C-alpha cells in the first residue's frame, strides 16, 4: 500500500462549506469503513482540511474523492502527496502495514 496526505483548500465561503459539512463527513466515513483513511480534520484557521489515507495508487485516491460532496459542489481543491512512513507510533503499525 501507498500512503498519502490529502490537503483540501476551500474555494468557497465558510457558509457553503458548513452547509455541505455533514454530507462530507458521511462521505469520509465510507473511507474509514474501507480502512482507507486514518484521520481527517479541518486546518486552523479553517481554510481547508487534512486527510491521511492509504491506497494502492494515487489514482485510487483521486477516484474516491471524486464523490466527495466538497468536490461535487466545487467547494474545495485537492492536493494529493504520496509519502513513505518510516517512523511512527507502534499502535499504527497494523494500519500502515495493512
C-alpha positions, 0 to 999 in steps of 0.5 A: 500500500501507498500512503498519502496526505490529502490537503483540501483548500476551500474555494468557497465561503465558510457558509457553503462549506458548513452547509455541505459539512455533514454530507462530507463527513458521511462521505469520509466515513465510507473511507474509514469503513474501507480502512482507507483513511486514518484521520481527517480534520479541518486546518486552523484557521479553517481554510481547508482540511487534512486527510491521511489515507492509504491506497494502492495508487494515487489514482485510487485516491483521486477516484474516491474523492471524486464523490466527495460532496466538497468536490461535487459542489466545487467547494474545495481543491485537492492536493494529493502527496504520496509519502513513505512512513518510516517512523511512527507510533507502534499502535499504527503499525497494523494500519500502515502495514495493512 
